Amino acid sequence: MSEAQTKLDRHERENKKANMDVGQKDVRLNRVIDELEKHKIMLRDAKENEVGKRKDVTDELDRVLDENRKLERQRNELLQAFKKQMKLIDILKKQKLHIEAAKMLSFTEDEFTKLLDI
């Protein structure tokens, strides 16, 4: 009977040890599951932030491109205005030369008529 008792005690100890091991593994498994849930939440938040940042960057890029187009249009308008002003300056210079030539011609006409009268 003592041999049966020792076998029974040994089996009970092994059973307790196995139960303790299972308990410890359950605790570790629960910790790992909790940690996994935390990481899932962090990953989801990171993805949401990335999508938000991507949208912000896209919006900023669109704004900058629109501003660039606007500035390019203004630049082209200024260049056209400058070219028109240069043409007007050339026309005014020619007009000035013609006016001076007309004055010179009127002096010579007056002198010619005076000479004819003499």
Secondary structure as UniProt FT lines:
FT   HELIX           2..117
//
